[in-house]
Each structure stands twice: as structure tokens, then as C-alpha cells.
């Protein structure tokens, strides 16, 4: 979907993440250099995606949500389309 330049409110999901990233990471860390910033970003990302519950996922972590989806997908019957070869 096209988002008008200068209109970030058109994408609430991205703005919610950007706000959280700014408040929880950028505002509390001091980076000595680019390498340190990259290492700390990886640590924050792993924590955010693996340990922090997300309200949009029913207050479970993304890892827990993904594992629940994987279990429910395995339990669901699969339907395959078969074409006749003549």
C-alpha cells in the first residue's frame, strides 16, 4: 500500500514500532561507535522478538505466537489440488 510522504500516521504498525524502538532503545543507549550500535541493536531485537510480550499478539511473545501457529498448521488438514493428466 502506498503511504504518502510526510504522512507516517497512515501506517500505525510501523509508527508504533518506531515509537517503541526510539523510547526503549535509542533514548537509553549511548553508542561509542557503529559496531557497538549494531551489536546492541541485535541484542535488543532478539529480546524484543523473543522475550517481550506484544499486545497485538494477545500478550504473548512473537516466538510463542509463531510456535502456536506452527502447531495449529500441522494439526489442520492439508488440501492439495490434483490435476488429471490425459
N, C-alpha and C positions, 0 to 999 in steps of 0.2 A: 504494500500500500504506500502511496506517495504521501510524504509529510512535508508540508510547506516549510521552506527555510525560515528560521526565526519563530517557529510555532511548535516548540517541544511539547506543549500541553496536548498535542494531538496523539501522542504516544505515551499513555500513562504508565505502561510497564517499564519502558526504558527510563522515564523520568523517576519512577520510584526507585529503580536500581541505582541510577546515578546519584540520587539524593542519599541513599543508604551508603554507597561507596564513599562519597565525599564525607559524610558525617562520621562513619565508623572507621575509615581508613586514612583518607588523605588529611583530615583535620587533626589526627592524633599521632601520626608518624612523622619523623624527621629523617630525610634521606640524605646520606652522606654522598652518594653518587648513584649513577644509573643502575649499576649492578646490584646495589643494596635495594634499590626501589623494586627491581624485578624480582629478587628473592622474596622480599616481604609481600609483594603482590601475589606470588604463587602461594605462600603460606595463608594469606587472607582468603584467597579464592578457594583453597581446599577446605578451610574452616567454614566458609560461607556455604559451600555446596555440600559439605559432608556432616557438619555438626549443628548448624543453626536451623531451627525450625522456621518454616516460611508460612505466613498466614494464607497465602494463595494456594497452598498445598494441604490445607487443613491442619496446620501447625505440626507437620512432620518435616523431617529433613528431606532434601532432594534425593539423597541416597536411599532412604527408607521408601519414599514415594516411588522411585524407579524400581526397587525390588518388589514392591506390591504390584506394580503394573506388569512386571515380568512374570510373576506368579499367576496373575489373572489371565494373561495372554496364553500361558501354557495350558491353563485349565479350560480355556474356551475351545470349542471345536473349530477345526480349520476347514474351510470350504475351498475346494480347488475347482477351477474350470477345466473341463476336459474337452478337447476338440476332437472331432471324428476325423480320422484320416481315411480318405477314399481313393 
